[in-house]
Amino acid sequence: MIEVRALTKRYGRTLAVNDLSFQVRPGCVTGFLGPNGAGKSTTIRVLMGLDAPSSGEALVAGRRYAELRRPLHEVGALLDANAVHGGRSAFDHLLSLALTNGIGRRRVAETLEQVGLAGVARKRVGGYSLGMRQRLGIAAALLGDPGILLFDEPVNGLDPEGVRWIRELLRGLAAAGRTVLVSSHLMSEVERTADRLVIIGRGRLIEDATVRDLADRFRTGVLVRSPRAAELANALESSGASVAAEPDGGLSVTGLEVAGIADVAARHAIPLHEVTARRASLEDIYLLLTASSVEHRSRDPRPAR
Amino acid sequence: MTAVLAAEWVKLRSVRSTYTILAVAGMTVLIAALLTWQGVQGWDALTPDRRARFQSPPMEQLLSSPVQLCLAVLGVLTITAEYATGAIRLSLTAVPRRWPLLAAKTAVVAAVTLAAGEVVVLAIFIVSRAIVGGRPIPGNTASLATELPALLGLGVSVMVVALVGLGLGTAMRSTAGAICAVVALLVVLPTIAPLVPAPWGGRLGAVMLPNLAGQLAGHAGTPSGAAVVLAGGTAGVGSPLLSPPEALLVLAGYVAMALGAGLVAITRRDV
């Protein structure tokens, strides 16, 4: 369990996180989304006891991180995969972390095996690709077999195989009852992994919902196709729906759900060729929600006509 | 605490820079041998009356500054390498109370630099005196037994400088900044101190970092003593002002101030 309560963090005059509250529950993957500069990394740094909150609190397992005695056994984090001394081997890097929390060499070797780095464990990290460093960072998070995991942008720089590996790892950790928080600035990276979404912008909470609820809330009507479209449109309108004709001959119906539309069609014996509930893509919803809080907006990339 | 200590030992022994620095510090023994050999060649060619005026500072004094500087860099890098790479964040998530991290680094750096300092200083002495042989070169005649306190003091000063480097590195979080600060303490300030009007020039000179090892040994003032440690080729204090316990206290003060500043920075500031 992760709890953020009325968290505010100021750096000088910059307000990085502004009265942010949310909870991350065990047993599912929670995506932590927001545009660049939204305050995701700041929130994670406060959660990990690295930055002190200006006000409010951020708790892991019910306590402030600094109060944990052997923190690696309770919380694991991937913060920045490149933040490693390039001259050290992966094994020594992990060993130096493990020893501080009473974790032995065998567990270090085991973790390296788990992330697929066993073969290069004695090589200097400086020669690793970004993908290998991400795996090393994840190995560090898994060292103490913690119940709470935080990953800050874990798929940055990974190839498709690596992305899939992380996705399956995260799903597996959540299925085993762990609390998993994954930050990203791209919806596409988390939409297939996360069950819940916490979306922030300019340091404030924008949305805290399950992926399903969010998609349902932004449903944009039902697409209907029928060889007797005009007849069907009249029938639907007299049942209280509003109907708009699409350029390709389909009907866009709002005010009636799929079942209701099918019932109306059946009553009038009008054949249906397609009835599709249309949802906005999560990407669209995300862009819509965060549109007002993008830090550095770019101009429309389409060429002027 | 022993767990954090073991982790810091792994960190120190697993990077190349540690060995590079120790190797460079060890090279001063070779330099001492070459310089002594050159001096001996010159001495042998001199007439007796010119031999009487021959000046040659003992090698362990001449070369203690480079040894101190080398191991100060080790002390600095022990912490600033973590800030430079960002690895400090990971280290502090493993040791969230923070002070044990600095304490463990202090212990490991102290042990390694004290050992390295003593070994190098003794090696310089033994090698250079072996090359001098029985020649009565002024300043190079005392036996190991009589010089031992001064030599041990020089070794301690190497550790002190390394710990000052560690403390300043922790406070400043910058390799370049901390090394500049160490150079200021070892070279720049001792050069300026004697220029201050008497009696303050001498008093300031006495508490300058490079001048404390000699006073610690109580040898100051005698020609073979280590009071006049050359810092970058400039003269330090002429006569001893501090007793050995006082010199030890001042040395400890340098360490306490630098590490104290580091402790405040690491425990109070965001990383």
Interface residues (C-beta under 8 A of the other chain):
Chain A: R45 M48 G49 L50 D51 A52 Y65 A66 L68 P71 L72 V75 A77 L79 D80 N82 A83 V84 H85 G86 G87 R88 S89 D92 H93 L95 S96 L97 A98 L99 T100 N101 G102 A140
Chain B: A3 V4 A6 A7 E8 V10 K11 S14 V15 R16 S17 A81 E82 T85 G86 A87 R89 L90 S91 L92 T93 A94 V95 P96 R97 D270 V271
